[in-house]
Amino acid sequence: MPKMLDLIDRVEYQSHKKQAADLLPHIKDAVFEAEDLLDELDYDALKWKVECSKNLGLDQLRDTCLEFYESVRSNDYIRKVNRIQKNLDHVHKQSMEMGLHQAPLKFDKSVRPETTSYFNCEEKMISREKEMKELVGKLGVHSRKRGRTESKARMTELHVFSIVGMGGVGKTTMAQHICKDTNVKNHFGAKNIIWTCVSDDFDIKRLTKDIVEGLGGDASSNSLEVLMGKLEGCVKSKKFLLVLDDMWDDILKDDGVEWKRFCAPLKNGVEGSRILVTTRSPEVAKIVGPMNNYELKGLKDGVFLEFFKFCAFGSKTLGNNRESLERIGEIIVPKLKGSPLAAKTIGRLLRMDLSTTHWGNIMESELWRLEQTETDILPALRLSYMYLPQKLKRCFSICAMFPKDYKFAKDFLADIWIALGYVESAQEASMCFDALANR
């Protein structure tokens, strides 16, 4: 069973491929049926303990034991065990033939494309002036006054700021705009602004190479010691802005030791240098900069509606049809929860056919029924699900039984999780609830 649970994790990371997506429900069915069988055995064991605690006579205890023994040696039970084992063997063999049992527990680069500091014209339409101003201020950027000289002193503390928010809310876009801001460029120097995409693999050697190259240094060595020495030299006498985009929970292992190791050579920079991190995880934000987190939320209603209209209509001019389409759009907009990426995804699908029939079909469809590209909202959100530990995936799956916008109470979910055996105690259930809420 541990092997099969590990297999489910690996196949889920490959579920953007048809073969893996087709096989996944069969693996889960086989595993869940096996778990049900083990639950039955746990019940019998518990029943035996209860009987023993009653101080019954030997004859009564023997009857209970014989009842269990007769049930497990019956032909029906043996056939059931053999069938379950056969199913497990079958799906495991299929997964091995496809090479899925060795699939890495990492994002496929085709699903999670590398980000850059460049943005397209669509993203300029999002009104984030207030958030932008606040974040630029947190980076210590100011309008340079005449006659003012900048300090070249070595920094006493490496300041790290985090933009935290759900997938598709616009964290990367905000970071891109910060990098292109004129005041930011003047403050740090255009050549001292470095962008690197972290993703779920916090590889110090790769990241150090990226930064050295970004600062114009020689990153040809494969020795981490040499590379860190070069990075230390590259940042000396420089006030830099380093953007670490899309950082995941990989840095949480070993209590953030790898993160501290990564930051060590960067402390050789000039006072005023900054690191800007974008992440979905509040836990990551706490590790990298406990006091400097900025939560980026969905766009406000009025702004979001205008952005959605731009995504859906573009620059096209419509006749009498537009009013009818806008009414349908106003019903769709609340479902998107202010997410710019959701507006782009649905807007692109709507723009393909500007008829009320097509728009009505989109309005009535569930998001997961709509065909989407790798960079749309559903794949972006699926990544957050795939990164959940197996226990949290199980707990989260129960939420699908309830209607949209249902408000979950911790104690209510805890009772269900404990009853199903997903967690063992109220304390563990509380921790799982908090972990899901934080994500």
C-alpha positions, 0 to 999 in steps of 0.5 A, a space after each residue: 500500500 505505501 508503494 501504491 500511494 506513492 504511485 498515485 502521487 507520481 501519476 498525479 504529477 503526470 495527469 496532464 498526459 492522457 495515458 496517466 489521466 486515463 490510468 489514475 482513476 483505476 489506480 485510485 479505485 484499486 487502492 481505495 478498495 484495498 483500504 476498505 478491506 484493511 478497514 474491515 480488518 481494523 474493525 475486527 481487531 477493535 471488536 476483539 479488543 472490546 470483547 477482551 475488555 469485558 472479562 468474558 469467559 474463554 468460551 465466549 472469546 473463542 466464539 468471537 475468534 472463531 467467527 472472525 476465522 470462519 469469515 476470512 477463510 470463506 470462499 467469498 472472502 478469499 475471492 475478494 482478497 485475490 481480486 483486490 490483489 489482482 487489481 493492484 498488480 494489474 494497475 502497478 504493472 501498467 504504470 511500470 510499462 508506462 514508466 510512471 512509477 519512476 516519474 519525478 515528484 516535480 512539475 513538468 516544465 511543459 505545464 509550468 513554463 519558466 517566467 521572465 521579467 517581460 510582460 505583454 500588453 494585456 497585463 498593462 490593463 490591470 489597475 494595480 497602482 495602489 499595490 504597486 506604489 506600496 510595494 515599490 516603497 517597501 523596496 526602499 525606492 525613492 525619487 532621487 533628490 538633487 545633490 544626494 549621494 548613495 551609500 556604498 557601505 556593505 549591508 548589515 541585513 539582507 532585506 527580503 520581501 514576499 508577494 503572497 497570493 493564490 495562483 493566477 492572482 497576478 503576483 508574477 505580473 506585479 513583479 514584472 511591472 516593478 522590474 520595469 518601473 523607471 524609479 526602480 531602475 534608477 534606484 538599483 540600476 537596470 543592470 543590477 535587477 536580476 530575475 530568476 524563476 525558482 518553481 518547485 525545485 530550489 536548486 542552489 547551484 542553478 539559482 546561483 548560476 542564474 544570478 551570476 550570469 544575470 550580473 554579467 559574471 562567469 558561471 561556467 563552473 559546476 562547483 557550488 563553492 566556486 559559483 558562490 565565491 563568484 556571486 559574492 564578488 559579483 554583488 560586491 559594491 552593487 545595490 541589487 534587486 533580485 526577484 525570485 519568482 514562483 517559490 514553492 515549499 521546497 525551501 521549507 525542508 531542513 527548517 530553511 537551512 538551504 535558504 540561509 546557505 543561498 543567501 550567505 554570498 548575497 550579504 556582500 552587496 551594498 546597503 539597500 539591496 533587496 530580494 523580492 519573492 513571489 509565492 503561493 505559500 504563507 509558510 514560504 513567506 515566513 521563512 524568507 522574510 517573517 515581517 515583510 509579507 504582502 498579500 496580493 488579493 483579487 481585483 476589486 469588482 469595478 476594475 475586474 469587470 472592466 478587465 474582464 470586458 477587455 479580455 472578452 471583447 478586446 478591441 472588437 466593435 459589436 452591434 446590438 449584441 453587446 448589451 446581451 453579452 454584457 448581461 451574461 458576462 456580469 453573471 460570469 464575473 462573480 464566479 471568477 473571484 477577482 482572478 486576472 488569470 481566470 478573466 483571461 482564460 474565460 475571456 479567451 474562450 468567450 471571444 472565440 464566438 461572440 454569440 449569446 448561445 456560446 456565452 450562455 454555454 460557457 456561463 452554465 459550464 463548470 470550469 473543469 469542463 472547459 478546454 484550457 491551455 497549460 497557462 490558464 487558470 485551472 492548470 495553475 490551480 491544479 499545481 496547488 493541489 498536486 503539491 498537497 501531501 497525500 493526507 491533505 489531498 484526502 481531506 480536501 477531496 471531501 470538500 467536493 461533496 458540498 455546494 460552492 461557497 459553502 462555509 466550512 467549520 473546523 469542528 464539522 470537517 474534523 468529525 468527518 475526517 476522523 470518522 473516515 480515518 483520514 486523521 486520527 485525532 481532533 488536534 491533527 484534524 485542526 492542523 490539516 484544516 489550518 494547512 488547507 486554509 493557508 493554501 
